[in-house]
Amino acid sequence: MDDARDAPPPPIPPAPVWADLAAEWTKLAQEWSGWWTRAVVAHPPAGAARAAPPIEPIVDPSVAAAITERYAQKFQSLWQTIATAAGRPPSVIEPPAGDRRFEAPAWRELPWFAWLKQSYLLHGEYLRELSAHARLAPEDARRLAFMTRQMVDALAPTNFLATNPEALQRAITTEGASLVHGMANLVADAGRGRISLSDGDAFVVGRDLAVTKGDVVFANDLIEVLQYAPTTPNVHRRPLVVVPPCINKYYILDLRPSNSFARHAVDQGHTVFMISWRNIPPELGKLGWDDYLDDGVIAAIGVAREITGARSVNALGFCVGGTLLASALAVLAARRERVVESATFLTTMLDFTDPGEIGVYISREFLDAREPALLAGQRMHGSELAGAFSSLRANDLVWNYVVRNYLKGETPPAFDLLHWNGDSANLPGPMYAYYLRELYLGNRLKDPGALTMGGVPVDLGRVTVPVYVYASRDDHIVPWKSAWRTTGLVGSPDVTFLLGASGHIAGVVNPPQPPRRCHWVNDLTPDDPDDWLARAVETPGSWWPHWWRWLEPHGGPRVRAPARAGSRAHPALGPAPGRFVVEPTI
């Protein structure tokens, strides 16, 4: 491995005026790539005794040496190609498809920036390939690959003013005003504790977002229940209870009227009840998983039944809201309470065998260190979770906005999805610790009787109601094949699986108009997800109409729409969107 670490850098031949800058970048790039190789891939752990037996390198030395030699030749070829080029420099390496960081003409037409871009891409490719050959357990290998990607992304020349041609040109054109605006944006974001992804002044909850007409008809310390006003003269007898994720605010399913999932469901004749989770304040920091089931999901189902007079409801859960819904259904089944007619799970994970990239942040060591404080009532702040999720797509959701907000001094665009993304919520420590230990790390929800919730052993196999499972093909939080496993966990003989395009959020929030994206449909449910996809039919447009058609018969007969929200037992407490969704984060 010493040969690999000590391989000399490619010689730098005579070159134009920018050669000195290129030499400095070469030195810097080789320093950080060499440090990463030594510290992460091949170096003994920090503090290891000098006299201790030698530790076997993580990467086989002969493999590392071969990789290093191959890339040294690529660097040499790159330098010679750029240095001898007349006019527009030729390309030795290009960014992968979808990488928009280097779209400015300067990265292709100016020799210094063309070389800088390609040198960076080669160094990143070198480190990723070297890390890929690490002899590690699968979980550790995934963490190493993730951390390597994070470092490579962070050190992109686009992220620094001196090496970003667009930011430099903007500073010159605006006579420095862009730098002043960028600094103001940085100071403002420092005060908020997060990078702004959307224009914070463009949206107000209750004015621009979450504007579907309705009323709060129930409230306790944990939830408010909203009942939306009907838009049709007749409605289905059986209502729909929606369980959104508790990590963020509910209005991801009620954005603007044009893309509001709740509004569209109401327009189909469903009486929709929406849970609005509390952004947990310090005094509620000791709530547990069972509280979210009994005082959250099950309480909302009871409210909807009482107000409508229906014996049962249809239920829908999104992300961790789906995990809570499935747990509640298993509790109700164990209690022999059949009060749910059908269940829909949107981008939901019940089998955590493959938790996706978010798994790099979750380890037993992390939980062991933090669990005592969490169980004592320390909250998991929403900003921490939002930062972790954003880092999974760092170039799109972190560095892109660092460049635009701070280096270029631009105001973020008004984007409802990203506004919601920055409006996170706190979770109580015991609830979060249980979720990590028993579900993410223990993966015990999938095992019949392995967990006790609400005082009863739970078994997803006892969930026998018709089930609709939606997954997004490019989901980096709930991999679609993990969502697929729900089809084999529930005991229902009537399971429908649908795969949508795009990711965790944009795939779900995909209204019929204007037509966008596509989805895949296959009425059969084989044991293998790849078999399902191979026989699935790609269908253009939104998946929402497919779900509407599925839900229609489960809604029951049509009855006259209610004239007002609530009932005598649960009178309207105030207009939607309620208080909890606009409470400031504490």
N, C-alpha and C positions, 0 to 999 in steps of 0.2 A: 504493500500500500504506500510505502515511502516513495517509491518510484512515481506512483500516480500523483502524490501530493507535490512532489518536487519537480515535476516536469516543467521545463522552462517555457516561458510564454513565446508565442510565435514572434520571430524577429519583425521589427517595424522598419521597412525600407524608406528611402527618401520619398517625400510626399509633398502635397501642397501646403499652404499656410496653416490649414487646420490640423496638420499632423501632430502638433504639440498637444492640442486638445484631445485628439484621438489617443495619443500615448497615455495621457492622464486617465482617460476613461478605461483604457485597457488595463492599466495598473489597478484602478479601483475595482473593476469588474472581476479581475483575477484574485484580488484580495478577498472580496466577499464570497466568491465561489470556492476559493481555497479554504476560507474559514468554515464555510458550511460543510465542506467535505470532511475537514478534520474534526469539527466539533460535533456534528450530528451523525455522520455516516461511519467514520472510521476511528474516532478518538475515544479513549477510555472515559468512563464517567468522571465528572469533576470530583476532585478530592480523593481519587484512587491513590493508594500508597505506591510510591516509586518502586518499592521492593516486591510488590505483589506480582504474582505470575502474570505473564502477558495475556491480555484479553484478545480473543480472536476478533479480527476486524468484522464489522457488520457486512461489508461488501468484500467479496473475494478479491484479494489484491491483484490477481491476474486479470480478472474481469474489469476492475477499476482502471488498471493500467491501459487495457485495450480501449476502453471508452475514452479515456483522457487523450490517448494518442490519436484516435479518430477525430475528436473534436479539435485538437491542435491543428490538424491538417485542414479542417474546415475554416478555422480562424485565419490560417495562412492564406487559404484560397480567397477568403473574403477580402482580406487586406489588399492582396495583389489585384483583385478584380476592381475594387473601388479606386485604388491609387493610380491605376493605368487607364481608367475609363476616361473617354472624351465625351463631354456632354452629360446626358442623363445616365447615372450609374446603373449597371445591370443588377439584378436581384439574385442573391444566392439563397435566401430564405425569406419566406413571407409569413405573416401572422395567420393563424388558423381562421377558417371561415367564421364570420360573426364577430371577430375582434375588430372593434371600430376605433381603437386608440390611435392608429397610425394612418388615418384617412387623409390627413392634410397633404397637399401636393409636395410640401417641403421634404417629407419623409422619403419621397421617391426621386425628387429632382435635384436636391442639394447634396453634394457628396458627403459633407459632415453628418447631416441628419440621416442620410441613407445608410452610412456606415454604422452610426450609433444605433439605429433601429435594429439592423441585422446582427450587430454584435450582441446586443441585449437578448434578442431572440435565441441566438446560439447558446449564450451562457445559460439562459433559462432551460433550454432543451437539454443541455448537458447535465444540469443539476437534477432535473426530473428523471432522466434516464438513469443516472447514477443512483438516485434514491429508489428507483423501481427495482434495482437489483439487490436491495438490502435484504439480508437473511433475518427476517423478523416474523413474529407471529402475525396473523392477518390483521388484528386490531391495531398493533403497533405499526405495521406497514402502512395501513390506511392513514394513521396519524402523521407519520413521517411524510407521506405523499401530500397530505393536506398542508402541513407546515411548510414544506418546500414550495408549494404553489403560492401560499400566502407571502412568503418572502420574495419570491420572484415577481409576483404582482406588485408588491409594495415598492420594489426598486426599479420599476419601469421608468425610463427617462421622461415619459409623458407626465409623471407625477411631480416634476421639479421645474421651477420657473426657468432656470438657466438652460435646460435641455428640452423645452417644449416650444417649438417654433410658433404654434398658434398663440400661446400665451404671450410670448415675446412680441409678436407682431401686434397683438391687441394692445399691449402696454405702450408701444410706440405710437400706434394710431390714435389712442385716447390721451396721449401725452401723460401717461401715468395714472389717469383716472381709474382704470380697471384695477390697478393695484390697491388704490385707496378703497374702492368698493369691495375688493376681495378681503382686505383686512377687516373692514366693517362686518362683512359676512362671517368671518372667522370669529370675531369677538362675540357676535350675536349667537352663533352656534355654541361657543364655549359656555355662554350663559344658559343655554338650553340643555347642555350636556349631550348633544347629538348633532350629527350632520343633517342639515335640512335637505330633504329629498323633493320637497314641493313647496311652492310659495305659501308660507304660513298665513298670509292675509287673504288668500283666494277663497278659502272655505271656512264656514262656520257650521258646526253641527246644529241641526235644527233650522238653519236658514238655507244652506246649500246642499247639505248632506243629511241623511236620515229625516227626510221630509214627508214620507208616506203618512197619511193621516191616520191617527189612532189615539188610544188612551192607555195610560198605565192603569191596570186593573188589580194589581197585587204588588206588594212590596214586603220584603223582610230585610234582615241585615245583609243578605248575600245577593239577592236578585230583585229586579223589577220585572214584571210580566207585562208586555205591551199587547194589546188587542187592536189589530188594524181594522179600520172602517171598511165595510164592503163597498165594492164598486159595481156589483151586479145585483139585479133585483132578487135573485134567488141564490142561495149558497148551499154547498154540500153540508149534509147533516153532521158529518164527522169533521172536526177541526184539525188543523195542522199545527203542531208544536215544534218550534225551531230552537235547536240548541247550538248557538254559535260558539266559537272558541273563546275560552275565558282569558287567554293570554292577550288578546286585543279586544277592541270594542265591537259590539254587535253589528255596527252599521256597515261592515263589509258586505252584508247581505241587504243593505238598504242605503245605497249610495245616492246617486241622482235618480230621478224618476225613470230615465231611459235605461238604466242598467241596474235597477233595484230588483233583486231576486224576490224580495218580499212583495213588492208592488205587482210584479208579474204573477206571482202565485195568487194574490188577491183577485187579480183580473180573471183568473181561471175559475173563480167561484169558491175559493177556499177561505174559510175563516182562519186567519193566521195569528197565532200567539208566538211572540218572540221573547226569549229570555235576554235581559240586559244584565250582565254580570257586574258586580261591584268591583271597582278599582280598589283593592284591599287597603284600608288605612291601618295604622299601627295597632289599633285596638282589636282588629280582627285577625291579627297575625297568627293565631293558633288554630284557625279552622283547618279541618282535615278533609281527606278524600270523601269520607262518608257524608260530611256536611254538604259537599257539592252535589251528592246524589240525592239525599233526602230533602234538604232545604232548597235545592236547586232544581234538578231535572224532575224528580218525582213530584215536588210541590207544584211546579208549573203544569204538569200533566193533570194534576187534581184540579187546579184552577180552571183549566180549559174545559174539563169535563163538567164541572159544576155550572159554569157560565152558559155553556151550549146545551146542557142536558144530555149530551151524548154519553153512551156507556164506554166508548173507547175513542182514541185519537190516532191520527197518523203522526209520526214523529220523524224529525230530520236532525242529524248532527253533522257538524262541519269540523274537520281536523280534530283537536282534542275534545271538542264538543261531541264528536261522534264516539270517541272513546268513553266519555262520560255517559252518553246515551246507551251504548252497548252494555256498560256496567249496570246502569239502572234497569235495563230490560232483564238482565240476568237476575238482579235482586228481585224484581217484580215476579219473575218466573218462579223463583225459589219460594216466594211468599204466596204463590198461586193466585196472583192478581193479574188477570188478562184485561188490561186497560189500554193496550196499544194494538192497533189493527195492522199497521205496516211500519217499516223502519227504512229510512234512507240514510246512507253514510257517504259523505262527501270527503274525499282525500283523507280518509281515516285509517289509522293503524291500530290493529288489535293484536297482531302477531309482530313482535319486535325483533325477530330474528335478524332482519336487515333494517336497521333504523335509518339508513341513509347517511348523508354526510354530517348531519347534526350529531351523529354518534361520536365524532372525534372529540366533542366537548364533554362527553359523559363517560366517566370511568368510576370504578369503585373507590379509587384513591381520592378523586375529587369529592365524591359524596361522603366518604368517611371523614374527610377534613372539615366539611361544611355542615354535615348533618346535625351535630349537637346544637349549633346556633339556629338552624332551621326549625328543629323540633321545639326549641325554646321560644319560637315565635318570630324569628327574623324573617322578613319577607324577601321573596325573590322579586327584585324590581324589574318592571317591564323593560326598562332601558337596557338591562343586561341581556335579556332574551332577544330584544330587537337587534342589538349589536351582533349577537352570535348568528342570528339568521341572516343578517346582511352580509356577514363575512363569508358565508357560503357562496356568495356571488359578488366577491369583493370588487372586481373590475366594474361591474354594473352598478352596484349599490353603495360602494364606498369611494373608490378612487375616481370614478367618473364625476362624482359631485365635489370631491376635493379639487379637481381640476377646474370644473365649471364655476364653482362658488368662490374659490379662494384665488386660484391662479388667473382666471379670466375675469373675475369680478361680476359674474352674471347672477341674476335672480333666478332661482329654480323655477321651472315651469309649473303651472297649476295642473296637478294630476291627482285625481281623487283617490286612486288606489295607493299612491305613495303618501298622500296625506294621511290616510288611514294607517299605513304601515308605520308611521312615526307616532301614532297615538296609542301607545302600548298601555298595558295595565299590570299592576302588581299582583302577585300570587302569595297566599299564606305559606309559611315555611313548612309545616307538617304535610299539607296537601302536596306541595311540590316534591318534598323528600319521598313521600309514598309513591308518587308517580314515577320518579326516577328509579327507586330501588326495586319496587315490585313489578313495574311494567317494563321500563326501558332496560334495566340491568338484569332483573330476574326473569323477565318475559313469562310471568306466571299467569297472566290473564287467559292465555290460550289453553292452559291446563285445567281440566274440569276439577272443581273443588279445591284448587290450590290456594285460592284467596277467599277470605271472608269479608264481605262488604255489607254494611247495614245489618250486621248481626247474623247473616246467613251465608253459607258457602255458595259461590257463584259458578255457573257453568254456561258458557256461551252456547253450548249445544242445546240448551233448553229454550233458546230464542227461536221459536218456530213460526213466527209471523212472516209474511212476504217481505223480502229484503231487496233493496236496490242499492248497488255499490257503484259509486263513481270514483274514477281515478284519473289523474292527469299524467300524460305520457312523459313530460319533462319535469316532473315534480322532484325537487331536490330536498324536500323536507319529508314527504311520505312517498318513497319510491312506488311506482304503480304496481310492481309485483308484490310489494308488501301489502298494499291495499287489496290486491287480488286475493290474498290469503284469507280474507274475511269470508269469502264464498265457501270455504271448507270448514270454517270454525262454527258458524251458526248452524242450528239444527233445522233450518227452514228447508222444505222441499221446493220452495219457490224463490229462487235467487236470480236476479238480473244484474249483469255486470256491464258497465259501459266505460270506455276509455276516451277521454277528451284530449285535445291538443293543448300545448302550452304548459304552464307550470301550476304551482300549488294554488295561487290566487287567481291569476288571469284565466286559467282554464275553467275555474268555477264561475267566475263573473263574466259570462259570455252570452249576452242577450241576443235574441234572434235578429234584431235590427240595430245597426247594419249587419249584414251577414259577415261573419268572420270565423276564421279557424275551421276546424272540422272535428269529427269524432268517429269512433269505430264501434260497430254494433255486431254482435254475434249472439243469437238466441241460445246457443248451446253453451254449456259450462264444463269443459273438460277439466282434467286434473292439473294440466300444465298451462301456465299463462301464455307461453310462447305458442302452444297449439291453438289457444283461443285467438291470439292476434293473427296467426297465419291464415285463419279462416274467417276473420272479421271483415266486414264491409266498411270501407271508408266512406263517410257521409259528410258532405259539406255543410257548414253552418253550425249553429248552436245546438247543444245537447238538451237544452231546456224543453223544447216541445216533446222530445222522446220521453222525458221524465213526466211531463204533464199527462201524456197518454197513459203511462204506467200508473200514475196516482189516481186517475179519474175513477176507476171502479172501486177503489178503496175509500173514496170520499163518501160513499153512501148516497141515498136519494137527496134531491134538492128540496130545500125548504125556504120559506120567505126569509130574506136577509134581516138580521136584527136592526131595530130602529136606533138603538144606542148600545154603547159598549158596557160590559160588565153585567152584574146582577145585584140582587139585594144583598147577597153575602159578600160579593166582591164589587162594590161600586167603583166607578171611574175615579181615580185619585188625581188626575191631571193629564194634560195632553202629552202625546209622544213628542220627542224622544225620551222624556223622563229626566230625572235628576242624575242618576248614576253615570250615565254616559258622558255628562259634561262636568262631573266633579273633577277638580284639579288634582293632579298627582301629588301625593304627599310623601 
